[in-house]
Every structure is written in C-alpha cells, then in structure tokens.
Amino acid sequence: MSITWSIETRQRLIVAGLLGLVALLWTIAEILPTMLAPDYSLYQVVWVRYGTHILLMLLALVPRHGLALMRTRRPALQIGRGLLMIGMPASYIASLGHARGLDVVAVFWLTPLLLLAFAALVQHDYAHWSLWVAAFGSFLGAQLILRPGPEVLAAIPYGLAMGLSFSLYVVLTRSLRDEATMTNLFYSALVVFLPLTFFLPAFWMPLTPRDALLMAAVGVVGLGVLWAIDKATDLAPISGLASLFTLQLVIIAVLLPALTGMRPGRLVLAGAGLVVASAVAGWLLPLRFSATPVDQAQVRVPMEGR
C-alpha cells in the first residue's frame, strides 16, 4: 500500500551529512589518481585501493571481532554486490580510447534516475512523481556542467554500464541493511580484490614510495565513501537519497575551481544551481513509496536501533 514516509529532523540531517561526506570523499578519491605517474594501469590503482581497504579492516577489526567480520547470512548477495564494484571501473577503463571521459561521466549521471528505477524493481520503493522530477533535474544539471558533445553516442555503453553498476550497488546496499556494516564493507572490497589478484602480473608495475602512498590514500578515502553510503542507505530509502549523489559534481565543477581562483562559466553555475536545487527538493519533498509491513517496520526503527 502507498504510505507517506517521514523521518525525524535529526535523522534527516544525519543522512544529508552522510551524503555530503560521500560527495567530498568521492571528489578526493578522483583527484588522487591524477597525481600519479601516468604509466600505471588503472586496474593497479583499483587493486591497491581495495587491498588497502581490506588491510585496514583486518588490522582494526579482527583483533576485536574475529571471524564475525566475514560472517554473512547472504553470501550470494554480498558477492553479487561486490562484483558491481569491478564493473564500474572496468567500464570506465574500457572507454579509454573509444569515448571522451567527460561524455562517459555525463552518461553516468543518469544515476539518480537509475537509482529510483532499481529501488522500485528490487525493493518496491516507488518514488512519488516529484522525486522523479528532482532526479531528472539532477541529471539535467549534470549535463549543463559537463556539456557532452556530439560524440556522446560513443560514450553511452560505457557510461550506462558505470551508472547501472553503481546504482545497483547502492540499492543492494540498502537490501543488506540487516547485515553488519563491517561485513558489507569487507565483502565490497574482497570480491574486487581477489579476482584482480589473479590478473596482477598483466598490469603490475613497480611503485615508487610516493605513488604507493597515493594509491593507499585512495583506499582509505574510498573506504570512507563506502562506509558513508552504507550508513545513509541504512537510515533512509533510496527514493530519498537519489538526487543527492550528484552533489559530488558540484564540488568538482564549482568549489574546487573557486578555491584555485578560477571562475566557472555561466552554464556550469546554472547546472550546479540546478543540481543543488534538485538535491534539496528531492530530500525535502514528501517521500511516497509502496512498502510491505516488514518494510514499514524497518523504516520506522529509530536511528539508534543499529
């Protein structure tokens, strides 16, 4: 049945803060690899990132929790969700030499709409029409910022594959909210790290100390991104989050240039304004979705319940 869902002001602010943290850390995770020497394979960056992620979790959590870190009641879902974190970078890497990076990213930002679609299909979280409008506003704002060219058609398979991988990962993270956050984060990394390890000789290059630290930093920041996504999807349905992810693009396109003394163009500012307005609208508008009694009970669990 259709219900109107609302959360306490405190919880609403926490979720908004978590998505803001995602946007900030995601930006840092994208900047750090640009500081590396250009000869490394991006697969090596991904492998070191998730290796660092696993190592940090083992050092921090195994002494206290032991094998509970790896204990899951839903191994198939954990593995399937983790594989999506291979699909996202693999799609981008495959696009190199075949499509412009900005065009690929422009297509990727169909993500808010894909999130709503997957939430409806997988979780019966049917968004109110106003949230679809907000998600489309986020997508349109991204297009104004990135301004894809006529060659964007070549980028569609790659950007769409990235968006599908990321969107389904986020939705399945919501489906795994009954699992411990540490378990979700462990499998997110392990399922990427192990398959890439088999192909390590094909892309490995010796690392300088500086580049090793930079790649490890990507792992630390990336762990923060996935932690914040896990916590946000634990506290709120996907329909209330979809339009907020695009805020990451505002940081890259507007805030970072402003800090370096550059002035974004009018179209970029208009796009950023539309993204911000869509994010605010998507979060403040009434959130309507169909839910089973079990879903309703879980939605109404207080923030402190986990």
C-alpha positions as CSV (number, residue, x, y, z in Angstrom):
1,M,0.0,0.0,0.0
2,S,1.1,3.6,-0.6
3,I,2.2,5.5,2.5
4,T,3.9,8.8,3.2
5,W,7.3,8.3,4.9
6,S,9.0,10.9,7.1
7,I,12.0,10.8,9.4
8,E,12.9,12.9,12.4
9,T,14.8,16.1,11.8
10,R,17.9,14.8,13.5
11,Q,18.0,11.7,11.3
12,R,17.2,13.7,8.2
13,L,20.2,15.9,8.9
14,I,22.5,12.9,9.6
15,V,21.6,11.3,6.3
16,A,22.2,14.6,4.4
17,G,25.5,14.9,6.2
18,L,26.5,11.4,5.2
19,L,25.7,12.1,1.5
20,G,27.7,15.3,1.7
21,L,30.6,13.3,3.1
22,V,30.2,10.9,0.2
23,A,30.4,13.8,-2.3
24,L,33.6,15.2,-0.6
25,L,35.5,12.0,-0.2
26,W,34.5,10.8,-3.7
27,T,36.0,14.0,-5.1
28,I,39.2,13.4,-3.2
29,A,39.3,9.8,-4.4
30,E,39.0,11.0,-8.0
31,I,41.7,13.7,-7.6
32,L,44.4,11.5,-6.0
33,P,44.9,9.2,-9.1
34,T,45.6,12.3,-11.3
35,M,48.7,12.9,-9.1
36,L,50.2,9.5,-10.0
37,A,52.8,8.9,-12.7
38,P,50.9,8.3,-16.0
39,D,52.3,4.8,-16.6
40,Y,50.2,2.8,-14.1
41,S,47.2,0.8,-15.2
42,L,44.0,1.9,-13.6
43,Y,43.5,-1.7,-12.6
44,Q,46.6,-1.4,-10.4
45,V,45.1,1.6,-8.7
46,V,41.9,-0.3,-8.1
47,W,43.8,-3.4,-6.8
48,V,45.9,-1.3,-4.3
49,R,42.8,0.7,-3.3
50,Y,40.8,-2.4,-2.2
51,G,43.9,-4.1,-0.9
52,T,44.4,-1.1,1.4
53,H,40.7,-1.2,2.3
54,I,40.9,-4.9,3.4
55,L,44.2,-4.5,5.3
56,L,42.8,-1.6,7.3
57,M,39.7,-3.6,8.2
58,L,41.7,-6.6,9.2
59,L,44.1,-4.6,11.4
60,A,41.3,-2.6,13.0
61,L,38.5,-5.1,13.4
62,V,39.9,-8.7,13.5
63,P,41.5,-8.3,17.0
64,R,38.2,-7.2,18.4
65,H,35.6,-9.1,16.3
66,G,37.5,-12.1,14.9
67,L,35.7,-14.0,12.1
68,A,32.5,-12.1,12.7
69,L,33.9,-9.7,10.2
70,M,33.3,-12.3,7.5
71,R,30.2,-13.9,8.8
72,T,27.2,-13.2,6.5
73,R,23.7,-14.7,6.1
74,R,23.5,-13.6,2.5
75,P,26.7,-14.6,0.7
76,A,25.3,-14.7,-2.8
77,L,24.0,-11.1,-2.5
78,Q,27.3,-9.9,-0.9
79,I,29.3,-11.4,-3.8
80,G,27.0,-10.1,-6.5
81,R,27.0,-6.6,-5.0
82,G,30.8,-6.7,-4.7
83,L,31.2,-7.6,-8.3
84,L,29.5,-4.4,-9.3
85,M,32.5,-2.6,-7.9
86,I,34.5,-4.3,-10.6
87,G,32.0,-3.4,-13.3
88,M,32.1,0.3,-12.6
89,P,35.9,1.0,-13.0
90,A,36.2,-1.7,-15.7
91,S,33.5,0.1,-17.8
92,Y,35.5,3.4,-17.5
93,I,38.8,1.7,-18.3
94,A,37.2,0.1,-21.4
95,S,36.0,3.5,-22.6
96,L,39.6,4.9,-22.8
97,G,40.5,5.5,-26.4
98,H,36.9,5.0,-27.5
99,A,35.0,7.9,-25.9
100,R,35.7,11.2,-24.2
101,G,35.9,11.0,-20.5
102,L,33.5,13.9,-20.0
103,D,31.0,12.2,-22.2
104,V,31.2,9.0,-20.3
105,V,30.7,10.8,-17.0
106,A,27.8,12.8,-18.4
107,V,26.0,9.5,-19.3
108,F,27.0,8.1,-15.9
109,W,24.9,10.8,-14.2
110,L,21.8,9.1,-15.3
111,T,22.4,7.6,-11.9
112,P,19.7,9.4,-9.9
113,L,17.1,8.1,-12.3
114,L,18.6,4.6,-12.3
115,L,18.6,4.6,-8.5
116,L,14.8,5.3,-8.5
117,A,14.2,2.6,-11.1
118,F,16.2,-0.1,-9.3
119,A,14.7,0.9,-5.9
120,A,11.2,0.3,-7.4
121,L,12.2,-3.0,-9.1
122,V,14.2,-4.5,-6.3
123,Q,12.7,-3.1,-3.1
124,H,9.2,-1.9,-4.2
125,D,10.3,1.6,-3.1
126,Y,8.0,3.5,-5.5
127,A,9.0,7.1,-5.6
128,H,6.5,9.9,-5.8
129,W,6.4,11.6,-9.2
130,S,8.0,14.8,-7.7
131,L,11.1,12.8,-6.8
132,W,11.4,11.6,-10.4
133,V,11.3,15.3,-11.4
134,A,14.1,16.1,-8.9
135,A,16.2,13.2,-10.2
136,F,15.7,14.4,-13.8
137,G,16.7,17.9,-12.6
138,S,20.0,16.4,-11.2
139,F,20.7,14.7,-14.5
140,L,19.9,17.8,-16.5
141,G,22.1,19.9,-14.2
142,A,25.0,17.4,-14.7
143,Q,24.6,17.8,-18.5
144,L,24.8,21.6,-18.2
145,I,28.0,21.2,-16.2
146,L,29.7,18.6,-18.4
147,R,28.2,19.7,-21.8
148,P,28.7,16.4,-23.7
149,G,29.5,16.8,-27.3
150,P,28.2,15.1,-30.5
151,E,30.5,12.2,-29.7
152,V,28.4,11.3,-26.7
153,L,26.8,8.4,-28.5
154,A,30.1,6.5,-28.4
155,A,30.1,7.0,-24.6
156,I,26.6,5.6,-23.9
157,P,27.6,1.9,-23.4
158,Y,30.4,2.8,-21.1
159,G,28.7,5.5,-19.0
160,L,25.5,3.5,-18.8
161,A,27.4,0.4,-17.6
162,M,29.0,2.5,-14.9
163,G,25.7,4.0,-13.8
164,L,24.0,0.7,-13.7
165,S,26.8,-0.8,-11.7
166,F,26.9,2.0,-9.2
167,S,23.1,2.4,-8.9
168,L,22.5,-1.3,-8.3
169,Y,25.4,-1.4,-5.8
170,V,23.7,1.4,-3.7
171,V,20.3,-0.3,-3.9
172,L,21.7,-3.7,-2.9
173,T,23.5,-2.0,0.0
174,R,20.1,-0.9,1.2
175,S,18.9,-4.5,0.8
176,L,21.8,-5.6,3.1
177,R,21.0,-3.2,5.9
178,D,20.2,-6.2,8.2
179,E,23.9,-7.2,7.9
180,A,26.7,-5.5,9.9
181,T,28.3,-2.5,8.2
182,M,31.8,-4.0,8.7
183,T,30.6,-7.2,6.9
184,N,29.2,-5.3,4.0
185,L,32.4,-3.2,3.7
186,F,34.6,-6.3,3.9
187,Y,32.9,-8.1,1.1
188,S,32.7,-4.9,-1.1
189,A,36.5,-5.0,-1.1
190,L,37.2,-8.7,-1.0
191,V,35.1,-9.5,-4.1
192,V,37.0,-6.9,-6.1
193,F,40.5,-7.7,-4.7
194,L,40.5,-11.5,-5.2
195,P,39.6,-11.6,-8.9
196,L,42.0,-8.8,-9.8
197,T,44.8,-10.6,-7.9
198,F,44.7,-13.4,-10.5
199,F,45.5,-10.9,-13.2
200,L,48.0,-8.9,-11.3
201,P,51.0,-9.9,-13.5
202,A,49.3,-8.5,-16.5
203,F,49.1,-4.9,-15.1
204,W,51.5,-4.6,-12.2
205,M,54.3,-2.0,-12.3
206,P,56.8,-1.3,-9.5
207,L,55.6,1.5,-7.3
208,T,57.6,4.5,-6.1
209,P,57.1,5.3,-2.4
210,R,55.1,8.4,-3.3
211,D,52.8,6.6,-5.7
212,A,52.3,3.8,-3.3
213,L,51.2,6.3,-0.6
214,L,48.8,8.0,-3.1
215,M,47.2,4.7,-4.1
216,A,46.9,3.7,-0.5
217,A,45.3,7.1,0.2
218,V,42.7,6.3,-2.5
219,G,41.9,3.1,-0.5
220,V,41.5,5.0,2.8
221,V,39.2,7.6,1.2
222,G,37.3,5.0,-0.8
223,L,36.6,3.1,2.4
224,G,35.1,6.3,3.8
225,V,32.9,6.7,0.8
226,L,31.5,3.2,1.0
227,W,31.1,3.5,4.8
228,A,29.0,6.6,4.4
229,I,26.9,5.1,1.6
230,D,26.2,2.0,3.8
231,K,25.2,4.2,6.8
232,A,23.0,6.5,4.6
233,T,21.1,3.6,3.0
234,D,20.7,2.1,6.4
235,L,18.8,5.2,7.6
236,A,16.7,6.1,4.6
237,P,15.1,4.6,1.5
238,I,16.8,5.1,-1.9
239,S,14.0,7.3,-3.1
240,G,15.0,9.9,-0.5
241,L,18.7,9.7,-1.5
242,A,18.8,9.5,-5.3
243,S,19.1,13.2,-6.1
244,L,21.8,13.9,-3.5
245,F,24.6,11.9,-5.1
246,T,25.1,14.4,-7.9
247,L,26.4,17.0,-5.4
248,Q,29.8,15.4,-6.0
249,L,29.8,17.0,-9.4
250,V,29.2,20.4,-7.9
251,I,32.3,20.1,-5.7
252,I,34.5,19.2,-8.7
253,A,33.0,21.8,-11.1
254,V,32.4,24.8,-8.9
255,L,34.0,24.6,-5.5
256,L,37.4,23.3,-6.4
257,P,37.9,25.8,-9.3
258,A,36.8,28.6,-6.9
259,L,39.4,27.6,-4.4
260,T,42.1,27.9,-7.1
261,G,41.0,31.3,-8.3
262,M,39.2,30.0,-11.4
263,R,35.7,31.3,-12.3
264,P,33.3,28.7,-13.6
265,G,31.2,29.7,-16.7
266,R,27.6,30.6,-16.6
267,L,26.4,27.2,-17.9
268,V,28.4,25.4,-15.2
269,L,27.0,27.7,-12.5
270,A,23.5,27.2,-13.8
271,G,24.0,23.4,-13.9
272,A,25.4,23.4,-10.4
273,G,22.4,25.5,-9.1
274,L,20.0,23.0,-10.7
275,V,21.8,20.1,-9.1
276,V,21.7,21.7,-5.7
277,A,18.1,22.7,-6.1
278,S,17.2,19.2,-7.2
279,A,19.0,17.7,-4.2
280,V,17.3,20.0,-1.8
281,A,13.9,19.3,-3.4
282,G,14.4,15.6,-3.6
283,W,15.2,15.5,0.1
284,L,12.5,17.8,1.4
285,L,9.6,16.7,-0.7
286,P,7.2,14.1,0.7
287,L,8.6,10.6,0.0
288,R,6.0,8.2,-1.1
289,F,6.5,4.6,-1.8
290,S,4.8,1.2,-1.5
291,A,6.0,-1.0,1.3
292,T,5.3,-4.3,2.9
293,P,4.6,-4.4,6.6
294,V,8.1,-5.6,7.2
295,D,9.5,-2.6,5.2
296,Q,7.3,-0.2,7.2
297,A,8.6,-1.6,10.5
298,Q,12.2,-1.2,9.4
299,V,11.7,2.3,8.1
300,R,10.3,3.4,11.5
301,V,13.2,1.9,13.5
302,P,14.9,4.8,15.3
303,M,18.3,5.8,14.2
304,E,19.9,4.3,17.4
305,G,18.5,0.9,16.6
306,R,21.6,-0.3,14.7
